[in-house]
Each structure stands twice: as structure tokens, then as C-alpha cells.
């Protein structure tokens, strides 16, 4: 609790709901920072990394639409466009008009983008294991179940 108290949050003055949300937000920030620090050596951000993963693994050889990428990342269309513009400029992706519907862009990863993912992946996995290894497997399984349950309920509200 000592770390939360640095932000003015403690068990006595804050409800369990507030502590849960604040703890989740602070954990996310710290996890993202560690992943961001690891990915710096590859000159990509976590957002770019996640986008490339989706394009490579969900799009495959045929590619994936910009709209589908945005849905998977839960980002706005304008933010998705800006991110894809940067990835394209860096030579990590290519845009192709969908056959039969030129309004739809299919996004494909380039060899350069795939190579960066292949190089970054082992260390990324190790970073995630180090982060999650700070708590016991039992606690991790329980936390995973709770967060998945919460996510499912929040997602259902936002449909």
C-alpha cells in the first residue's frame, strides 16, 4: 500500500472500487514502461509492436483491414490512420486496396516489419515472464481469472 499512498490512495480513505481501478491503472503504466524500455532497442513502441503482431498473425498473407486492426487494438480510426502512416513511412507495412472495393485498405507486414518482430519476440516474452514472475503462479491464475471476468463484463456493456 505504501506505493499507492504516494499517489494519495490508501485503504482507509478510498473504497475497494477506487483501489482496484487505481491499482490496475498503475500496474498497467509500470508494465507498459518496462515493455517500452525493452522495445526501444528495436526502435518501436508497444503500440507499433502490437499493431505489427496483429497484422502479421491476424492478417497473414492476405492482409487485414485497417478497421479490423483498430477494433482489435480498441483505438479510434484517426489514431489508427496516424499509426499506420508511421509504420508505412518506416517501411514496416504496406497498404493495398482490397480487390473489388478500393475503399478498403488491406494492411500487410513487410519483410522488414516481420524481421523486427522475430528479433524482438524472444526478449518480449522474457520481459513479460519477468513482470508476471513477481507474483506467485497461484496469484497470477487468480488475477487472470478476475481480470478476464471483468473484461468480459465491460466488453458486453460496450457493445
C-alpha positions as CSV (number, residue, x, y, z in Angstrom):
1,X,0.0,0.0,0.0
2,X,3.0,2.3,0.5
3,X,3.3,2.9,-3.2
4,X,-0.3,3.8,-3.6
5,X,-0.1,6.2,-0.7
6,X,2.5,8.2,-2.8
7,X,-0.5,9.0,-5.0
8,X,-2.8,9.8,-2.1
9,X,-4.5,6.5,-2.2
10,X,-4.9,4.3,0.9
11,X,-7.2,1.6,2.3
12,X,-8.7,3.9,4.9
13,X,-9.8,6.8,2.7
14,X,-10.5,5.0,-0.6
15,X,-13.2,2.5,-1.5
16,X,-12.2,-1.0,-2.8
17,X,-13.6,0.1,-6.2
18,X,-11.1,3.0,-6.3
19,X,-8.2,1.0,-5.1
20,X,-9.0,-1.7,-7.7
21,X,-9.1,0.8,-10.6
22,X,-6.1,2.8,-9.4
23,X,-4.0,-0.3,-8.8
24,X,-4.9,-1.6,-12.3
25,X,-4.0,1.7,-13.9
26,X,-0.7,2.0,-12.1
27,X,0.2,-1.7,-12.8
28,X,-0.6,-1.1,-16.5
29,X,1.6,2.0,-16.5
30,X,4.5,0.2,-14.9
31,X,4.1,-2.9,-17.2
32,X,3.9,-0.7,-20.3
33,X,7.1,1.2,-19.2
34,X,9.1,-2.0,-18.9
35,X,7.9,-3.3,-22.2
36,X,8.5,0.2,-23.8
37,X,12.1,0.2,-22.4
38,X,12.7,-3.3,-23.9
39,X,11.3,-2.4,-27.3
40,X,13.4,0.8,-27.6
41,X,16.4,-1.2,-28.9
42,X,14.2,-2.1,-31.9
43,X,13.0,1.5,-32.4
44,X,9.4,0.5,-31.9
45,X,6.8,1.5,-29.3
46,X,4.4,-1.0,-27.7
47,X,1.6,0.3,-29.9
48,X,3.7,-0.3,-33.1
49,X,4.7,-3.8,-31.8
50,X,1.1,-4.8,-31.0
51,X,-0.1,-3.5,-34.4
52,X,2.6,-5.4,-36.2
53,X,1.7,-8.6,-34.3
54,X,-1.9,-8.2,-35.4
55,X,-1.0,-7.5,-39.0
56,X,1.3,-10.5,-39.2
57,X,-0.7,-13.0,-37.3
58,X,-4.3,-12.0,-38.0
59,X,-3.7,-10.7,-41.5
60,X,-1.4,-13.3,-42.8
61,X,-0.6,-13.4,-46.5
62,X,-3.9,-11.7,-47.4
63,X,-3.6,-8.7,-45.1
64,X,-6.1,-7.2,-42.6
65,X,-8.3,-4.2,-43.0
66,X,-7.4,-1.0,-41.1
67,X,-10.8,-1.2,-39.4
68,X,-10.2,-4.7,-38.1
69,X,-6.8,-3.7,-36.7
70,X,-8.4,-0.7,-34.9
71,X,-11.1,-3.0,-33.4
72,X,-8.6,-5.4,-32.1
73,X,-6.5,-2.6,-30.6
74,X,-9.5,-0.6,-29.4
75,X,-8.4,2.6,-31.0
76,X,-10.1,5.3,-33.0
77,X,-9.9,5.4,-36.8
78,X,-7.9,8.6,-36.8
79,X,-5.3,7.2,-34.3
80,X,-5.1,4.0,-36.3
81,X,-4.5,6.0,-39.5
82,X,-1.7,8.0,-37.9
83,X,0.0,4.9,-36.5
84,X,-0.3,3.1,-39.8
85,X,1.1,6.1,-41.6
86,X,4.2,6.0,-39.4
87,X,4.6,2.2,-39.9
88,X,4.3,2.7,-43.6
89,X,6.8,5.5,-43.7
90,X,9.3,3.3,-41.7
91,X,8.8,0.5,-44.3
92,X,7.3,-1.9,-41.8
93,X,3.9,-2.3,-43.5
94,X,2.3,-1.9,-46.9
95,X,-1.2,-0.8,-47.8
96,X,-3.1,-2.4,-50.7
97,X,-6.6,-1.6,-52.0
98,X,-8.9,-4.6,-51.5
99,X,-9.8,-6.2,-54.8
100,X,-13.4,-5.3,-55.6
101,X,-13.6,-2.5,-53.0
102,X,-10.9,0.2,-53.3
103,X,-12.3,2.0,-50.3
104,X,-10.9,-0.8,-48.0
105,X,-7.2,-0.9,-47.4
106,X,-5.6,-4.2,-46.6
107,X,-2.5,-3.9,-44.5
108,X,0.3,-6.3,-44.9
109,X,3.6,-6.6,-42.9
110,X,6.8,-6.2,-44.9
111,X,9.9,-8.4,-44.5
112,X,11.5,-5.6,-42.5
113,X,8.5,-5.5,-40.1
114,X,8.4,-9.3,-39.8
115,X,12.2,-9.3,-39.1
116,X,11.8,-6.8,-36.3
117,X,9.0,-8.9,-34.7
118,X,11.1,-12.0,-35.0
119,X,14.1,-10.3,-33.3
120,X,12.0,-8.7,-30.6
121,X,9.7,-11.6,-29.7
122,X,12.0,-13.8,-27.5
123,X,13.0,-10.8,-25.3
124,X,9.5,-9.6,-25.2
125,X,8.3,-13.0,-23.9
126,X,11.1,-12.9,-21.3
127,X,10.2,-9.4,-20.2
128,X,6.5,-10.5,-19.7
129,X,7.6,-13.5,-17.8
130,X,9.8,-11.4,-15.5
131,X,7.0,-8.9,-14.9
132,X,4.4,-11.6,-14.1
133,X,7.0,-13.6,-12.2
134,X,6.8,-11.1,-9.4
135,X,3.7,-12.8,-8.1
136,X,3.1,-16.5,-7.4
137,X,1.6,-18.7,-10.1
138,X,-1.5,-19.2,-7.9
139,X,-2.0,-15.4,-7.6
140,X,-1.3,-15.0,-11.3
141,X,-4.0,-17.6,-12.2
142,X,-6.5,-16.0,-9.8
143,X,-5.7,-12.5,-11.1
144,X,-6.0,-13.7,-14.7
145,X,-9.5,-15.1,-14.0
146,X,-10.7,-12.0,-12.2
147,X,-9.4,-9.6,-15.0
148,X,-10.8,-11.8,-17.7
149,X,-14.2,-11.9,-16.0
150,X,-14.1,-8.1,-15.5
151,X,-13.1,-7.6,-19.1
152,X,-15.9,-9.8,-20.5
153,X,-18.5,-7.8,-18.5
154,X,-17.1,-4.4,-19.5
155,X,-16.9,-5.5,-23.2
156,X,-20.5,-6.7,-23.0
157,X,-21.6,-3.2,-21.7
158,X,-19.8,-1.5,-24.6
159,X,-21.3,-3.5,-27.4
